[in-house]
């Protein structure tokens, strides 16, 4: 069955209306990133941290990492809406509609990524109030590109977990168990080179590492990132495509209780 753009739009619009009606959910999702950004950024603002260039304030190093953190948390928890829809029967109604399941997946990804990118933009805007400097438009456009790749990757991972689970409480516990190591081993709070050498391969296998590094390269220049922006882009794109494909396949094969 062909992709239905109308179905994608309807599911995207449903997510947008849900976000608009539950503004407290958005504010709550921004609470932890703002806490990290404000307290760590101001507290270690002029500290000398190994691996960070001497002419770079910690808030400049930290802000891209906190944006990545926001995208990670928001995108992963987008999968809980699948379990919510299973619980209340909406998913069953959608599954029997005369549209392809791929259209349903794309609609959910479009809605979830829009919400998470909007939250990432808010964190970027708030970081400027704490001293993070944005002088040109092109770096912001490049950063938006990396935000989208991070969002697609972890919405796909969220779909993988949601498609295999039925319990919302269990989903939250498992996702939290997975998210925090991904976040802490991504170089978001401190350079990867500051970690023990045996953890380096784990960091390089982490999709968020390339998203955060790409955000730093886009917003601060090539000297602030460990890899080139092109390498970050290609690796982040590969992770994004892979996660979305696996998540879509598992979602398409999921069974809905009758």
C-alpha positions as CSV (number, residue, x, y, z in Angstrom):
1,X,0.0,0.0,0.0
2,X,1.3,3.5,-0.9
3,X,2.3,6.1,1.6
4,X,-0.6,8.3,2.6
5,X,0.6,11.9,3.1
6,X,-2.9,12.8,4.5
7,X,-2.5,10.1,7.2
8,X,1.0,11.4,8.0
9,X,-0.4,15.0,8.3
10,X,-3.3,13.9,10.5
11,X,-1.0,12.1,12.9
12,X,1.5,15.0,12.9
13,X,-1.4,17.4,13.6
14,X,-2.6,15.2,16.5
15,X,0.8,15.4,18.1
16,X,0.9,19.2,17.7
17,X,-2.5,19.6,19.2
18,X,-1.6,17.3,22.1
19,X,1.5,19.4,22.7
20,X,-0.5,22.7,22.6
21,X,-3.1,21.4,25.0
22,X,-0.6,20.0,27.4
23,X,1.9,22.9,27.7
24,X,2.9,21.7,31.2
25,X,4.3,18.6,29.5
26,X,6.6,20.7,27.4
27,X,7.6,22.9,30.4
28,X,8.3,19.8,32.5
29,X,10.4,18.2,29.8
30,X,12.6,21.4,29.7
31,X,13.1,21.4,33.5
32,X,16.0,19.0,33.8
33,X,17.9,20.4,30.7
34,X,17.6,24.0,32.0
35,X,18.7,22.8,35.5
36,X,21.9,21.2,34.0
37,X,22.5,24.2,31.7
38,X,22.1,26.8,34.4
39,X,23.8,25.2,37.4
40,X,26.7,23.4,35.6
41,X,27.2,26.1,33.1
42,X,27.4,28.9,35.7
43,X,29.1,26.8,38.3
44,X,31.9,25.6,36.1
45,X,31.9,28.6,33.8
46,X,35.5,29.5,34.2
47,X,36.9,26.2,35.4
48,X,39.8,24.5,33.7
49,X,38.5,21.2,32.4
50,X,40.9,18.7,30.6
51,X,40.1,18.4,26.9
52,X,38.3,21.8,26.6
53,X,40.2,24.6,24.9
54,X,41.5,27.3,27.2
55,X,39.7,30.1,25.3
56,X,36.3,28.3,25.5
57,X,34.0,28.8,28.5
58,X,32.3,25.7,29.8
59,X,28.9,27.1,28.9
60,X,29.9,27.1,25.3
61,X,31.0,23.5,25.5
62,X,28.0,22.5,27.6
63,X,25.1,24.1,25.6
64,X,25.3,21.7,22.5
65,X,25.5,18.7,24.9
66,X,22.3,19.9,26.8
67,X,20.6,20.4,23.5
68,X,21.5,16.8,22.6
69,X,20.2,15.7,26.0
70,X,16.9,17.4,25.4
71,X,16.5,15.8,22.0
72,X,17.4,12.4,23.4
73,X,14.9,12.5,26.3
74,X,12.1,14.0,24.3
75,X,12.5,11.6,21.3
76,X,12.9,8.4,23.4
77,X,9.7,9.2,25.4
78,X,7.8,9.8,22.2
79,X,7.6,5.9,22.1
80,X,5.4,6.0,25.2
81,X,2.5,7.4,23.1
82,X,2.5,4.1,21.2
83,X,1.8,2.3,24.5
84,X,-0.7,4.9,25.5
85,X,-2.6,4.4,22.3
86,X,-2.4,0.6,22.8
87,X,-3.9,1.0,26.2
88,X,-6.9,3.1,25.2
89,X,-7.6,1.5,21.8
90,X,-6.6,4.3,19.5
91,X,-3.8,2.3,18.0
92,X,-6.2,-0.5,17.0
93,X,-8.4,1.9,15.2
94,X,-5.5,3.4,13.3
95,X,-4.1,0.0,12.4
96,X,-7.4,-1.1,10.7
97,X,-7.6,2.2,8.7
98,X,-7.0,1.8,4.9
99,X,-3.5,3.3,5.1
100,X,-0.1,1.6,5.2
101,X,1.6,1.1,8.5
102,X,4.6,2.9,7.1
103,X,2.4,6.0,6.8
104,X,1.5,5.6,10.5
105,X,5.2,5.3,11.5
106,X,6.2,8.3,9.4
107,X,3.3,10.3,11.0
108,X,4.5,9.5,14.5
109,X,8.1,10.3,13.6
110,X,7.1,13.6,12.0
111,X,5.1,14.6,15.1
112,X,7.7,13.4,17.7
113,X,10.6,15.0,15.9
114,X,8.8,18.4,15.5
115,X,8.1,18.5,19.2
116,X,11.7,17.5,20.2
117,X,13.3,20.0,17.7
118,X,11.1,22.8,19.1
119,X,12.3,21.9,22.6
120,X,15.9,21.9,21.3
121,X,15.4,25.4,19.8
122,X,14.1,26.6,23.2
123,X,17.2,25.3,25.0
124,X,19.4,27.0,22.4
125,X,17.6,30.3,22.9
126,X,17.8,29.9,26.7
127,X,21.5,29.2,26.5
128,X,22.1,32.6,24.9
129,X,20.8,34.2,28.1
130,X,23.6,32.4,30.0
131,X,26.4,33.6,27.7
132,X,26.3,31.3,24.7
133,X,26.9,33.4,21.6
134,X,25.3,33.0,18.2
135,X,26.6,35.4,15.6
136,X,25.4,33.9,12.3
137,X,22.4,32.2,10.8
138,X,24.2,29.3,9.0
139,X,25.5,27.6,12.2
140,X,21.9,27.6,13.5
141,X,20.7,25.9,10.3
142,X,23.4,23.3,10.5
143,X,22.5,22.7,14.2
144,X,18.8,22.2,13.2
145,X,20.0,19.5,10.8
146,X,21.8,17.7,13.5
147,X,18.8,18.1,15.9
148,X,16.6,16.4,13.3
149,X,19.1,13.5,12.9
150,X,19.3,13.0,16.7
151,X,15.5,13.1,17.0
152,X,15.0,10.6,14.2
153,X,17.5,8.2,15.7
154,X,16.0,8.1,19.2
155,X,12.4,8.2,18.1
156,X,13.3,5.1,16.1
157,X,14.9,3.6,19.2
158,X,11.8,4.5,21.2
159,X,9.6,2.7,18.7
160,X,11.8,-0.4,19.0
161,X,11.2,-0.6,22.7
162,X,7.5,0.4,22.5
163,X,6.8,-2.2,19.8
164,X,8.1,-5.0,22.0
165,X,6.5,-3.9,25.3
166,X,3.0,-3.4,26.7
167,X,3.5,-1.9,30.1
168,X,4.0,1.9,30.3
169,X,5.7,1.7,33.7
170,X,8.1,-0.9,32.4
171,X,8.8,1.2,29.3
172,X,9.7,4.2,31.5
173,X,12.1,2.2,33.6
174,X,13.8,0.5,30.7
175,X,14.1,3.8,28.7
176,X,15.6,5.6,31.7
177,X,18.1,2.8,32.2
178,X,19.2,3.1,28.5
179,X,19.1,6.9,28.2
180,X,21.4,8.0,31.0
181,X,24.4,5.9,29.9
182,X,23.8,7.2,26.3
183,X,23.8,10.7,27.6
184,X,26.7,10.4,30.0
185,X,28.9,8.6,27.4
186,X,28.2,11.0,24.6
187,X,30.7,13.8,25.5
188,X,27.7,16.1,26.4
189,X,29.1,17.1,29.8
190,X,32.8,16.5,29.4
191,X,35.2,15.5,26.5
192,X,35.3,11.9,25.6
193,X,39.1,11.9,25.9
194,X,38.7,12.7,29.6
195,X,37.1,9.3,30.2
196,X,39.2,6.1,30.8
197,X,40.6,4.6,27.6
198,X,38.5,1.4,27.9
199,X,35.3,3.5,27.6
200,X,36.4,5.2,24.4
201,X,35.1,2.4,22.1
202,X,31.7,2.6,23.9
203,X,31.5,6.3,23.4
204,X,32.4,6.0,19.7
205,X,29.6,3.4,19.3
206,X,27.1,5.8,20.8
207,X,24.9,7.6,18.2
208,X,24.5,10.7,20.5
209,X,28.3,11.2,20.5
210,X,28.2,12.2,16.8
211,X,25.0,14.3,17.2
212,X,26.5,16.3,20.1
213,X,29.9,16.6,18.3
214,X,28.1,17.8,15.2
215,X,26.2,20.4,17.1
216,X,29.4,21.7,18.6
217,X,31.1,21.9,15.2
218,X,28.1,23.6,13.7
219,X,27.6,26.2,16.5
220,X,31.2,26.8,17.6
221,X,33.3,25.9,14.6
222,X,35.5,23.0,13.6
223,X,38.0,23.6,16.4
224,X,35.4,22.8,19.0
225,X,34.5,19.3,17.7
226,X,36.5,16.1,17.9
227,X,35.5,14.9,14.4
228,X,34.8,16.8,11.2
229,X,31.2,18.0,10.6
230,X,31.0,15.7,7.5
231,X,32.0,12.6,9.5
232,X,29.5,13.6,12.2
233,X,26.8,14.1,9.6
234,X,27.3,10.8,7.8
235,X,27.6,8.7,10.9
236,X,24.6,10.4,12.5
237,X,22.6,9.9,9.3
238,X,23.6,6.2,9.2
239,X,22.4,5.7,12.8
240,X,19.2,7.6,12.0
241,X,18.3,5.6,9.0
242,X,19.1,2.3,10.7
243,X,17.1,3.1,13.9
244,X,14.1,4.4,11.9
245,X,14.1,1.3,9.6
246,X,14.3,-1.2,12.5
247,X,11.7,0.8,14.5
248,X,9.4,0.9,11.5
249,X,9.8,-2.8,10.8
250,X,9.0,-3.8,14.4
251,X,6.1,-1.3,14.6
252,X,4.6,-2.7,11.4
253,X,4.8,-6.2,12.9
254,X,3.4,-5.3,16.2
255,X,0.2,-6.9,17.3
256,X,-2.6,-4.9,18.8
257,X,-4.9,-6.5,21.4
258,X,-8.4,-7.0,20.2
